[in-house]
Amino acid sequence: MINKVEICGVNTSKLPVLKNEEMKRLFKVMQEGDISSREVLIQGNLRLVLSVIQRFSNRGEYVDDLFQVGCIGLIKAIDNFDLSQNVRFSTYAVPMIIGEIRRYLRDNNAVRVSRSLRDIAYKALQVREKLVSDYSAEPSLNQIAEQLEVPREEVVFALDAIQEPVSLFEPIYNDGGDPILVMDQLSDDKNSDDLWLEEISIKEAMKKLNDREKLIVALRFFNGKTQMEVADEIGISQAQVSRLEKAALKQLSRYV
């Protein structure tokens, strides 16, 4: 996506750049009724949209769709920008572009959420932002629920519902070797019965491992511990546990 030059028919390599003084002049004449200056402002700030959508390059969305949604956020920012606030336009516009893209991603999430639940969630986020602005402190869920006049549990369900699902194979850490994935951080309290070991002939394969590899496999898959818990128990880093675990599983696969 980063190397794509033409997006939605726009040659991004030839996008204009407006200087700050020119921006102020255009905003002034636009707010006085000059419609043509609005189009110049949009064209002159498309690079902002382009820079923002780079942040969402790993979502699997079409870059053209993200660019179009980002342009909606840019237009809203242009139409609502207040010159008297004495802030750079980019400082004001970037959060609005990001917000528009996030709303698009939530509404097009593979996990369908009811409209009423989504509305509660968005209102809760708006109330949270207002309370943070008013009191310079993070509000509690009870405070948000009181403002919305809905039960606290509904706020919790609504906010949880709009969270994007995370792939078990999404990397969360990489020290230059094998990445540590989300699934490496999960434990399984139900997987404590070692009878399945004999049922799929792993018992003999386990004999091929050294003592440390056996311990890691036992703690991870028979005791249901996370890689971090295993690392603390045997006194090595989580990255080392990850590498040893993968090597052990590869070794096991040769004999199973």
Protein Blocks (a to p, Z undefined) as FASTA:
>chain_A
ZZpmbgghiafklcccddfklmmmmmmmmmnopaklmmmmmmmmmmmmmmmmmmmmmnop
afklmmmmmmmmmmmmmmmpcfklopafklmmmmmmmmmmmmmmmmmgfbdcdfklmmmm
mmmmmmmmmmmmmnopacdfklmmmmnopafklmmmmmmmmpccddfklcfbdehiacdd
fklmpccfklmcfklmmmnopmmmmmmpcfklmmmmmmmmmnopafklmmmmnopafklm
mmmmmmmmmmmmmmZZ
